[in-house]
Amino acid sequence: MQIERLVVGNLETNGYIIYDEKIKEAFIIDPGDEAQKFLNYIEDHQLHPIGIILTHYHHDHIGAVKFIKKKYNVPIFIHQDDVEGLKNPYLNYSKDMSITPDKIVKDKDEINGGNITLEVIHTPGHTPGGMCLKVKNEKIIFTGDTLFNIEIGRTDLAGSDPYAMLDSMKNTISKWEDDIIIYPGHGEKANMNFVRKNNMEYIYAITK
């Protein structure tokens, strides 16, 4: 499996294209802005997009969705608790962006495509339906804005919940093995061993 990170927009959001080199079918995770960057990579590598997966509904993670959807007519996936936010410009912090998803998922669902299976892990806090995506049979998790290498996601935004975030850290993320590699919505990837030693917000959350 190949993972391409594209850093886009004023908030330097990580969007990802993941695909199997043989089949060339690709998922696009959190295309937040600069749609042409995603299109260029897809065309240059002769990929066949099969889905857009959103870890949550905030504007900096969804800005290029409509353009890519129009180009490739692929389904948009989001957690069931973030559907309202995806449709609501007040909650997603865009001026006028309302997106209707095609596929609604919940905790422990699997998103299948080609030789790639992504397992949905519901991690509310940053948004009600914030989710992480674990690559099945791999030590790889895309964490959106739930967990970064040295921070955790903000909980002072419309729709966020600090108590839900603490619960996600304590009862879900704290169980991840040290060699799990996180691919976050902003910043650099890291393994959980690094997070446990250097992420003070995470350390505080699991001990609070």
Backbone torsions as a table, in degrees:
resi	resn	phi	psi	omega
1	MET	NA	136.7	178.2
2	GLN	-105.8	141.7	177.4
3	ILE	-124.4	122.5	175.7
4	GLU	-115.5	123.5	176.9
5	ARG	-97.0	130.1	175.1
6	LEU	-119.4	119.6	-179.3
7	VAL	-93.9	119.8	-170.3
8	VAL	-135.3	155.4	171.8
9	GLY	79.2	171.8	-178.8
10	ASN	-63.7	-27.5	-179.3
11	LEU	-93.6	8.0	177.5
12	GLU	49.9	57.6	-179.7
13	THR	-80.4	139.5	175.0
14	ASN	-85.1	116.5	166.4
15	GLY	-104.6	149.3	-176.5
16	TYR	-127.4	143.3	168.2
17	ILE	-116.8	121.6	179.9
18	ILE	-121.2	138.6	-174.6
19	TYR	-160.1	159.8	173.1
20	ASP	-90.6	129.2	-175.0
21	GLU	-64.1	-29.9	-177.9
22	LYS	-80.4	-48.8	-175.3
23	ILE	-81.0	-31.2	177.5
24	LYS	73.5	10.8	175.5
25	GLU	-82.8	135.3	-170.6
26	ALA	-129.4	140.5	166.2
27	PHE	-98.4	143.8	175.4
28	ILE	-113.1	122.1	-178.2
29	ILE	-108.6	124.4	174.0
30	ASP	53.0	60.5	174.8
31	PRO	-76.3	93.0	-167.2
32	GLY	-83.7	-21.3	-176.2
33	ASP	-174.7	177.3	174.2
34	GLU	49.7	60.1	-176.2
35	ALA	-53.5	-33.5	-176.2
36	GLN	-62.5	-30.1	176.8
37	LYS	-60.9	-42.6	179.7
38	PHE	-68.0	-44.0	-179.8
39	LEU	-62.7	-41.1	179.9
40	ASN	-61.7	-45.0	-179.4
41	TYR	-64.8	-44.0	180.0
42	ILE	-60.1	-45.7	-178.5
43	GLU	-70.3	-41.2	-178.8
44	ASP	-62.4	-31.6	-177.4
45	HIS	-103.8	7.7	176.2
46	GLN	53.2	48.5	-179.0
47	LEU	-90.2	160.8	177.6
48	HIS	-120.9	97.8	-179.6
49	PRO	-60.8	138.1	179.1
50	ILE	-125.0	-0.9	177.8
51	GLY	177.4	149.1	172.1
52	ILE	-110.5	122.1	-177.2
53	ILE	-115.2	127.3	-177.6
54	LEU	-109.5	124.2	178.2
55	THR	-73.0	-24.1	174.3
56	HIS	-168.6	-178.0	-166.0
57	TYR	-99.1	1.7	-173.5
58	HIS	-66.4	150.5	-170.2
59	HIS	-57.2	-34.8	-176.4
60	ASP	-76.1	-1.2	176.4
61	HIS	-113.5	-4.4	-174.2
62	ILE	-127.0	1.5	-170.5
63	GLY	-59.7	-28.8	-178.3
64	ALA	-102.5	5.0	-174.2
65	VAL	-60.5	-49.3	-174.8
66	LYS	-62.6	-39.6	-179.5
67	PHE	-64.7	-45.4	-179.0
68	ILE	-69.4	-39.0	177.1
69	LYS	-59.8	-44.4	-179.8
70	LYS	-64.2	-38.5	-177.4
71	LYS	-69.6	-43.2	-171.0
72	TYR	-114.7	-8.8	179.9
73	ASN	51.1	52.3	179.2
74	VAL	-106.2	155.3	-179.2
75	PRO	-70.9	148.9	175.6
76	ILE	-103.3	125.9	-180.0
77	PHE	-106.3	140.7	171.6
78	ILE	-156.8	157.3	178.1
79	HIS	-67.3	147.9	-175.6
80	GLN	-59.0	-29.7	-178.3
81	ASP	-82.3	-3.8	178.1
82	ASP	-110.5	6.1	179.8
83	VAL	-62.0	-45.5	-179.2
84	GLU	-60.6	-44.0	-179.9
85	GLY	-64.6	-34.2	179.3
86	LEU	-66.8	-28.7	-179.3
87	LYS	-91.1	-12.3	-169.8
88	ASN	-110.7	109.3	-179.3
89	PRO	-59.7	-27.2	177.3
90	TYR	-66.6	-42.5	-177.9
91	LEU	-78.4	-35.2	-177.3
92	ASN	-90.2	2.0	174.1
93	TYR	63.2	28.0	171.2
94	SER	-103.7	164.7	179.6
95	LYS	-74.9	-37.1	-174.2
96	ASP	-152.8	20.5	-173.9
97	MET	-89.4	118.5	174.5
98	SER	-129.4	123.7	-176.9
99	ILE	-125.0	132.5	176.4
100	THR	-100.9	118.5	-178.6
101	PRO	-74.7	161.0	177.9
102	ASP	-99.0	-33.1	-175.4
103	LYS	-126.8	124.0	179.8
104	ILE	-105.0	128.6	-177.7
105	VAL	-121.1	166.5	177.6
106	LYS	-138.7	176.0	-177.6
107	ASP	-54.0	134.9	176.6
108	LYS	76.4	0.3	172.0
109	ASP	-65.5	159.8	174.7
110	GLU	-119.3	136.3	175.2
111	ILE	-107.7	116.0	-173.3
112	ASN	-109.7	141.0	174.7
113	GLY	-165.2	123.7	-178.2
114	GLY	59.7	-128.0	177.8
115	ASN	-99.7	14.5	-177.3
116	ILE	-113.3	131.4	173.1
117	THR	-124.2	127.8	178.6
118	LEU	-110.4	128.7	179.4
119	GLU	-97.1	127.8	-178.7
120	VAL	-80.0	128.1	174.8
121	ILE	-120.2	110.3	-178.5
122	HIS	-74.8	120.0	-179.8
123	THR	-131.0	72.6	-178.2
124	PRO	-65.5	161.8	-180.0
125	GLY	145.0	-64.4	176.1
126	HIS	-66.2	-43.1	168.8
127	THR	-138.2	164.3	-178.8
128	PRO	-61.4	-35.1	-177.7
129	GLY	-110.5	23.1	177.3
130	GLY	-55.2	136.2	-178.1
131	MET	-140.1	153.1	171.7
132	CYS	-106.9	160.2	-176.2
133	LEU	-129.0	112.3	179.0
134	LYS	-95.9	129.9	174.8
135	VAL	-74.8	119.0	-176.7
136	LYS	-61.3	135.9	179.9
137	ASN	67.7	16.0	175.7
138	GLU	-131.0	160.1	178.0
139	LYS	-95.7	51.9	-174.1
140	ILE	-132.0	129.3	176.4
141	ILE	-135.2	127.4	172.9
142	PHE	-88.2	121.5	-168.8
143	THR	-107.2	1.4	179.5
144	GLY	54.2	-134.7	178.1
145	ASP	-103.7	23.4	174.2
146	THR	-80.1	-49.6	-175.3
147	LEU	-138.1	130.3	174.7
148	PHE	-113.2	178.2	-178.4
149	ASN	-65.8	-38.5	-178.8
150	ILE	-126.4	12.9	178.7
151	GLU	-147.6	172.7	167.5
152	ILE	-120.0	170.1	-174.8
153	GLY	-67.2	151.1	178.6
154	ARG	-65.3	146.9	177.2
155	THR	-128.9	25.7	179.8
156	ASP	-111.0	18.3	-177.2
157	LEU	-104.5	164.4	177.9
158	ALA	-58.9	126.5	179.3
159	GLY	89.7	-8.6	179.9
160	SER	-85.9	165.1	-173.9
161	ASP	-149.3	108.4	-177.5
162	PRO	-63.3	-31.7	-179.7
163	TYR	-71.3	-37.8	175.6
164	ALA	-65.1	-37.3	178.7
165	MET	-64.7	-43.7	177.5
166	LEU	-59.9	-41.2	178.6
167	ASP	-63.8	-41.4	178.2
168	SER	-61.7	-41.0	179.7
169	MET	-67.4	-46.4	-174.8
170	LYS	-71.7	-43.9	-168.0
171	ASN	-102.6	-8.8	178.1
172	THR	-122.1	-64.2	-171.3
173	ILE	-68.6	-32.7	180.0
174	SER	-63.3	-16.6	-179.2
175	LYS	-87.9	-6.9	-178.5
176	TRP	-72.1	141.0	-178.5
177	GLU	-68.3	156.7	-177.6
178	ASP	-59.5	-30.9	-175.4
179	ASP	-90.7	4.4	171.1
180	ILE	-64.8	131.5	176.9
181	ILE	-101.2	125.3	177.6
182	ILE	-96.7	138.1	174.1
183	TYR	-114.7	98.6	-171.4
184	PRO	-85.8	172.0	179.6
185	GLY	-74.7	-16.3	176.1
186	HIS	-147.3	146.2	176.0
187	GLY	82.6	-170.5	-172.1
188	GLU	-88.7	155.9	174.7
189	LYS	-69.3	162.4	178.2
190	ALA	-161.7	159.0	172.0
191	ASN	-92.4	165.6	-175.1
192	MET	-67.9	-24.2	175.1
193	ASN	-63.1	-42.7	176.0
194	PHE	-62.8	-45.0	-179.5
195	VAL	-58.4	-45.0	-177.2
196	ARG	-65.4	-24.3	-178.9
197	LYS	-96.4	-25.3	-168.8
198	ASN	-123.2	-14.6	-176.8
199	ASN	-93.2	94.1	-174.9
200	MET	-64.5	-34.2	178.9
201	GLU	-66.7	-40.1	176.5
202	TYR	-64.5	-46.4	-179.8
203	ILE	-58.9	-43.2	178.7
204	TYR	-63.7	-42.8	-175.8
205	ALA	-63.2	-40.6	-175.8
206	ILE	-81.6	-11.3	179.4
207	THR	-105.9	-7.3	-176.6
208	LYS	-70.3	NA	NA
